[in-house]
Amino acid sequence: MAAGGRDRSRGDASSRPGRPSFPRHAAHRAIGPFDSVRVRGVLAAVGVVAVAATAFLVIHASSQPTNAAANTQSPTGFARVRVPTPASASPTHLPSPTPTVTPSAPKTGAPTAHAGPPAALSRKGIAAWSFDGVSEALSESGARWYYTWSSGHSGITTPHGVEFVPMIWGSGSVTASTLAQAKSAGHYLLGFNEPDMSGQANMSVSQALGLWPKLQATGLTLGSPAVATGGATAGGWLDQFMSGAKERGYRVDFIALHWYGGDFVTANAVRELKSYVQAVYDRYHKPIWLTEFALINFSGGTHYPSPSAQAEFLTASTKMLDGLSFVSRYAWFALPAADSGPSTGLFTSGPAVTAVGRAFEAAH
């Protein structure tokens, strides 16, 4: 078990479900450290909302077909849910990446000024996808930034004072048009989504490094690929990528991480999360963006803590994260909540705030 990470020997990556693909604003979740696993909320493909039979599990197209949903699989001892990936992320239905975007010369200096938040409140963010009342919910949530696993945010109106951060989901998203859309979005860019998972971006380290200059050429403050697990593991996917980037003189301004906790005792979960984030920082010494986190345990099924326990964890964990100077930003998973059954979301359709949503609103 990697520091702060879950023992993945109980199920191989290929058995973990992929997320549903929606208009590309559906969310995805990843498996996190310790006894945590990820979940992906399901969203509508071309206006149709697919809800998985298991509480709040959403199909996330592992191949990322444009507006098509992918099946999810459950590993031995675990279940994993994915959310829609950006429409542009589908290597199956999108044109192959083209070299129309000329990479700029590699930058080897320290992270750019955009790597850290200008103010403490800018840390608080949310992972989001479109649902009934999404724009109002985003405004009411108090999030200062959000992302959609895509280079755009179709169906979501960005509230005043809130920042949208684009993502290049996988190899199929590395196109001239997607990169141009991301570049026009603002200052930051999130790298590949869980490339270490077969149900997600599913990329080899060499493939990711080969495409990285195209992301770097946008000139945006660039986050590392967000691995599903083992961010601090020597010789792991992220470690190999960071070593390769350093050897080639490529620029990685901050580290993006995912974490899901299976221990529902607040003090234990907060301690595990802090240990993982600290271990990753100690290894790479770069600012950290925790872009997915919540409490969900898929061991022997899909288990959620009570809404009050989830809210308690959210309050305690965000307070802890705000006390770590190297954590630039964090994003809860996720803005939408299942309209029935347990979930980690902040708002059901309407929108109507949940107990977790109220805790998020109060977090600083």
C-alpha positions as CSV (number, residue, x, y, z in Angstrom):
1,M,0.0,0.0,0.0
2,A,1.5,3.3,-1.0
3,A,1.6,6.1,1.5
4,G,-1.9,7.5,1.7
5,G,-3.0,5.0,-0.9
6,R,-5.3,2.0,-1.1
7,D,-4.1,-1.5,-1.5
8,R,-5.0,-2.1,-5.2
9,S,-4.0,-5.8,-5.1
10,R,-7.7,-6.7,-4.5
11,G,-8.8,-5.7,-7.9
12,D,-7.0,-4.9,-11.1
13,A,-7.6,-1.6,-12.9
14,S,-9.3,-3.3,-15.9
15,S,-12.1,-4.4,-13.7
16,R,-13.0,-1.0,-12.5
17,P,-15.9,0.7,-14.2
18,G,-15.6,3.5,-16.6
19,R,-17.6,6.6,-16.4
20,P,-20.6,7.5,-18.5
21,S,-20.1,9.8,-21.3
22,F,-22.4,12.7,-21.5
23,P,-22.4,15.9,-23.3
24,R,-19.1,16.0,-21.8
25,H,-20.0,17.7,-18.7
26,A,-20.8,14.7,-16.7
27,A,-18.4,14.1,-14.0
28,H,-16.1,11.3,-13.3
29,R,-14.6,10.0,-10.1
30,A,-11.5,8.2,-9.4
31,I,-10.4,5.7,-6.9
32,G,-8.5,7.2,-4.1
33,P,-6.0,6.2,-1.4
34,F,-6.4,4.0,1.6
35,D,-9.7,2.1,1.5
36,S,-11.2,4.5,-0.9
37,V,-12.6,4.0,-4.3
38,R,-14.0,6.3,-6.8
39,V,-17.4,7.0,-8.0
40,R,-18.7,8.7,-11.1
41,G,-22.0,10.3,-11.3
42,V,-24.1,9.5,-14.3
43,L,-25.3,12.1,-16.6
44,A,-27.3,12.6,-19.6
45,A,-26.1,11.7,-23.1
46,V,-27.8,14.0,-25.4
47,G,-30.2,15.0,-22.8
48,V,-30.8,11.5,-21.4
49,V,-29.8,10.9,-17.8
50,A,-28.6,7.4,-17.2
51,V,-28.7,6.4,-13.5
52,A,-27.0,3.3,-12.5
53,A,-28.9,0.8,-10.4
54,T,-26.4,1.0,-7.7
55,A,-26.7,4.1,-5.7
56,F,-25.4,7.0,-7.7
57,L,-23.2,5.0,-10.0
58,V,-22.8,6.6,-13.3
59,I,-21.6,5.0,-16.4
60,H,-18.5,6.7,-17.7
61,A,-17.4,5.9,-21.1
62,S,-14.0,4.4,-20.8
63,S,-13.4,5.1,-24.5
64,Q,-15.1,8.4,-24.1
65,P,-17.3,8.3,-27.1
66,T,-18.8,11.6,-27.9
67,N,-22.1,11.7,-26.1
68,A,-22.1,8.0,-25.5
69,A,-22.0,6.2,-22.2
70,A,-19.5,3.6,-21.3
71,N,-20.1,0.5,-19.2
72,T,-18.7,0.3,-15.7
73,Q,-17.1,-2.8,-14.2
74,S,-16.5,-3.7,-10.6
75,P,-13.2,-5.1,-9.4
76,T,-12.8,-7.9,-6.9
77,G,-13.8,-6.4,-3.6
78,F,-14.5,-3.0,-5.1
79,A,-16.8,-1.1,-7.3
80,R,-16.0,2.1,-9.1
81,V,-18.1,4.6,-10.7
82,R,-17.2,7.1,-13.4
83,V,-18.7,10.1,-14.6
84,P,-19.0,11.4,-18.1
85,T,-15.9,12.4,-19.8
86,P,-15.5,15.3,-22.1
87,A,-17.0,14.6,-25.5
88,S,-13.7,15.5,-27.0
89,A,-12.0,12.9,-24.9
90,S,-13.2,10.0,-27.0
91,P,-10.4,8.4,-28.9
92,T,-12.9,6.2,-30.5
93,H,-15.2,8.7,-32.0
94,L,-13.0,11.7,-32.3
95,P,-10.4,12.3,-35.0
96,S,-6.9,11.3,-34.1
97,P,-4.8,14.0,-32.4
98,T,-3.2,16.2,-35.1
99,P,0.0,18.0,-34.8
100,T,-1.6,21.3,-35.7
101,V,-0.6,22.8,-32.4
102,T,3.1,23.4,-32.4
103,P,4.7,22.8,-29.0
104,S,6.6,25.7,-27.6
105,A,10.1,25.3,-26.3
106,P,10.1,23.3,-23.0
107,K,10.1,25.4,-19.9
108,T,12.2,24.1,-17.0
109,G,11.8,26.9,-14.5
110,A,9.8,26.9,-11.3
111,P,6.0,26.8,-11.4
112,T,4.4,29.9,-12.9
113,A,2.7,32.5,-10.7
114,H,-0.7,31.0,-11.5
115,A,0.2,27.7,-9.6
116,G,-1.0,29.1,-6.3
117,P,-4.3,30.8,-5.3
118,P,-4.3,34.6,-5.0
119,A,-6.5,34.2,-1.9
120,A,-7.5,31.4,0.5
121,L,-11.1,31.3,-0.7
122,S,-10.0,30.5,-4.2
123,R,-8.9,27.1,-3.0
124,K,-12.5,25.8,-2.7
125,G,-13.8,24.2,-5.9
126,I,-16.1,21.5,-7.2
127,A,-16.3,18.9,-9.9
128,A,-19.5,19.4,-11.9
129,W,-21.6,18.3,-14.8
130,S,-24.9,19.5,-16.1
131,F,-28.2,18.8,-14.3
132,D,-31.5,20.6,-13.6
133,G,-30.5,23.8,-11.8
134,V,-26.7,23.3,-12.2
135,S,-25.9,27.0,-12.7
136,E,-27.9,28.1,-9.8
137,A,-26.4,25.3,-7.6
138,L,-22.9,26.3,-8.6
139,S,-23.6,29.9,-7.6
140,E,-25.1,28.9,-4.3
141,S,-22.4,26.4,-3.4
142,G,-19.8,29.0,-2.7
143,A,-17.2,27.3,-5.0
144,R,-14.7,29.7,-6.3
145,W,-13.7,27.4,-9.2
146,Y,-14.9,24.3,-11.0
147,Y,-14.1,21.9,-13.7
148,T,-16.1,19.4,-15.9
149,W,-13.5,16.9,-17.1
150,S,-13.6,18.8,-20.4
151,S,-12.2,21.8,-22.1
152,G,-15.6,23.4,-22.0
153,H,-18.6,23.7,-19.7
154,S,-21.6,23.3,-22.0
155,G,-24.9,23.6,-20.1
156,I,-23.3,25.5,-17.2
157,T,-23.3,29.3,-16.8
158,T,-20.2,30.3,-14.9
159,P,-21.3,32.6,-12.0
160,H,-19.6,36.0,-11.4
161,G,-16.4,35.5,-9.4
162,V,-16.1,31.8,-10.2
163,E,-13.4,30.4,-12.4
164,F,-13.8,27.5,-14.9
165,V,-10.7,25.3,-15.3
166,P,-10.4,23.2,-18.4
167,M,-9.0,19.7,-18.7
168,I,-7.5,17.6,-21.5
169,W,-9.1,14.3,-20.5
170,G,-7.1,11.8,-22.6
171,S,-5.2,11.2,-25.8
172,G,-8.3,11.7,-27.9
173,S,-8.7,15.2,-26.5
174,V,-5.3,16.4,-27.8
175,T,-6.6,18.1,-30.8
176,A,-6.1,21.6,-32.1
177,S,-9.7,22.7,-31.4
178,T,-9.8,21.3,-27.9
179,L,-6.4,22.8,-27.0
180,A,-7.5,26.1,-28.4
181,Q,-10.8,26.0,-26.4
182,A,-8.8,25.2,-23.2
183,K,-6.3,28.0,-23.9
184,S,-9.2,30.6,-24.2
185,A,-10.7,29.5,-20.9
186,G,-8.3,31.1,-18.5
187,H,-5.0,30.6,-16.7
188,Y,-4.9,26.9,-15.7
189,L,-5.1,23.5,-17.4
190,L,-5.6,20.1,-15.9
191,G,-3.8,17.2,-17.5
192,F,-4.9,13.7,-18.3
193,N,-7.6,12.0,-16.1
194,E,-6.5,8.8,-14.4
195,P,-4.2,7.6,-17.2
196,D,-3.3,4.7,-14.9
197,M,-6.8,3.3,-15.2
198,S,-8.1,1.2,-18.1
199,G,-11.6,2.6,-17.6
200,Q,-10.3,6.2,-17.7
201,A,-7.7,7.9,-19.9
202,N,-5.8,4.6,-20.0
203,M,-2.5,5.9,-21.2
204,S,1.1,4.6,-20.9
205,V,3.6,6.9,-19.4
206,S,5.5,7.2,-22.8
207,Q,2.2,8.1,-24.6
208,A,1.4,10.8,-22.1
209,L,5.0,12.2,-22.3
210,G,4.8,12.2,-26.1
211,L,1.7,14.3,-26.0
212,W,2.7,16.6,-23.2
213,P,4.4,19.3,-25.3
214,K,1.1,20.0,-26.9
215,L,-0.5,20.8,-23.6
216,Q,2.6,22.7,-22.5
217,A,2.3,24.8,-25.7
218,T,-0.9,26.4,-24.5
219,G,1.2,28.5,-22.1
220,L,-1.3,27.8,-19.3
221,T,-0.3,26.8,-15.8
222,L,-0.2,23.1,-16.2
223,G,-1.3,20.4,-13.8
224,S,0.1,16.8,-13.9
225,P,-2.0,13.9,-15.0
226,A,-4.3,13.0,-12.1
227,V,-3.6,9.3,-11.2
228,A,-6.3,7.2,-9.6
229,T,-3.9,5.9,-6.9
230,G,-0.3,5.6,-5.8
231,G,0.7,9.3,-6.4
232,A,3.6,9.0,-3.9
233,T,4.7,5.5,-5.0
234,A,8.3,5.2,-6.1
235,G,8.2,3.8,-9.7
236,G,4.4,4.3,-9.9
237,W,2.7,5.8,-13.0
238,L,3.0,9.4,-11.7
239,D,6.6,8.9,-10.5
240,Q,7.6,7.6,-13.9
241,F,5.8,10.5,-15.6
242,M,7.4,13.1,-13.4
243,S,10.9,11.6,-13.9
244,G,10.4,11.5,-17.7
245,A,9.2,15.1,-17.8
246,K,12.2,16.2,-15.8
247,E,14.6,14.4,-18.1
248,R,13.0,16.0,-21.2
249,G,12.8,19.4,-19.7
250,Y,9.0,19.5,-19.8
251,R,7.0,21.8,-17.5
252,V,4.6,20.5,-14.8
253,D,3.5,23.4,-12.6
254,F,1.4,21.5,-10.0
255,I,0.3,18.0,-9.1
256,A,-3.3,17.0,-9.5
257,L,-4.6,14.2,-7.1
258,H,-7.7,12.1,-6.4
259,W,-8.6,10.6,-3.1
260,Y,-11.6,8.6,-1.7
261,G,-11.7,7.4,1.8
262,G,-13.3,4.2,3.0
263,D,-12.9,4.8,6.7
264,F,-16.0,6.8,7.8
265,V,-14.5,7.9,11.2
266,T,-13.8,11.6,10.5
267,A,-10.6,11.8,12.4
268,N,-9.2,8.7,10.7
269,A,-10.2,9.8,7.2
270,V,-8.8,13.3,7.7
271,R,-5.5,11.9,9.0
272,E,-5.3,9.5,6.0
273,L,-6.0,12.2,3.5
274,K,-3.4,14.5,5.0
275,S,-0.8,11.7,5.1
276,Y,-1.4,11.0,1.4
277,V,-1.2,14.7,0.3
278,Q,1.8,15.3,2.4
279,A,3.6,12.2,0.9
280,V,3.0,13.4,-2.6
281,Y,4.2,16.8,-1.8
282,D,7.4,15.4,-0.1
283,R,8.1,13.4,-3.3
284,Y,7.7,16.1,-5.9
285,H,7.8,19.4,-4.0
286,K,5.2,21.0,-6.2
287,P,1.9,22.7,-5.3
288,I,-1.0,20.2,-4.9
289,W,-4.5,20.4,-6.4
290,L,-6.8,17.8,-4.9
291,T,-9.3,17.6,-7.7
292,E,-11.5,14.8,-6.5
293,F,-12.2,13.7,-2.9
294,A,-15.0,12.4,-0.7
295,L,-15.9,9.4,1.5
296,I,-17.0,6.3,-0.4
297,N,-16.1,2.7,0.3
298,F,-16.7,0.1,-2.4
299,S,-15.3,-2.9,-0.5
300,G,-18.0,-5.6,-0.7
301,G,-20.4,-3.2,-2.3
302,T,-20.9,0.5,-2.5
303,H,-21.0,2.2,0.9
304,Y,-21.5,5.8,1.9
305,P,-21.4,7.3,5.3
306,S,-24.6,9.0,6.6
307,P,-25.2,12.5,5.2
308,S,-24.2,14.0,8.6
309,A,-21.0,12.0,8.7
310,Q,-20.1,13.0,5.1
311,A,-20.8,16.6,6.0
312,E,-18.7,16.3,9.1
313,F,-15.8,15.0,7.0
314,L,-16.1,17.7,4.5
315,T,-15.9,20.4,7.2
316,A,-12.9,18.8,8.9
317,S,-11.0,17.9,5.8
318,T,-11.4,21.3,4.1
319,K,-10.2,23.0,7.4
320,M,-7.2,20.6,7.3
321,L,-6.4,21.3,3.7
322,D,-6.7,25.1,4.2
323,G,-3.9,24.7,6.8
324,L,-1.5,23.1,4.3
325,S,0.4,25.9,2.4
326,F,1.3,23.6,-0.4
327,V,-2.3,22.7,-1.2
328,S,-3.3,25.4,-3.7
329,R,-6.8,24.1,-4.5
330,Y,-9.3,21.3,-3.8
331,A,-12.5,20.2,-5.5
332,W,-15.2,18.1,-3.8
333,F,-16.8,15.3,-5.7
334,A,-19.3,16.5,-6.8
335,L,-21.8,19.3,-7.3
336,P,-24.8,17.0,-8.4
337,A,-26.3,14.6,-5.9
338,A,-28.5,11.6,-6.7
339,D,-32.1,12.6,-6.4
340,S,-32.8,9.4,-4.5
341,G,-30.4,7.1,-2.6
342,P,-27.0,8.0,-1.1
343,S,-24.4,10.1,-2.8
344,T,-21.7,12.6,-2.1
345,G,-23.3,15.5,-4.0
346,L,-24.1,19.0,-2.9
347,F,-27.4,19.6,-4.7
348,T,-30.2,17.4,-6.1
349,S,-32.2,18.6,-9.1
350,G,-34.0,21.8,-8.8
351,P,-31.6,22.6,-7.2
352,A,-32.1,21.6,-3.6
353,V,-29.2,21.7,-1.2
354,T,-28.1,18.6,0.7
355,A,-26.6,18.3,4.2
356,V,-23.2,18.0,2.5
357,G,-24.0,21.0,0.3
358,R,-24.7,23.1,3.4
359,A,-21.3,22.0,4.9
360,F,-19.6,23.0,1.6
361,E,-21.2,26.4,1.6
362,A,-19.9,27.0,5.1
363,A,-16.4,25.8,4.4
364,H,-13.7,28.4,3.9
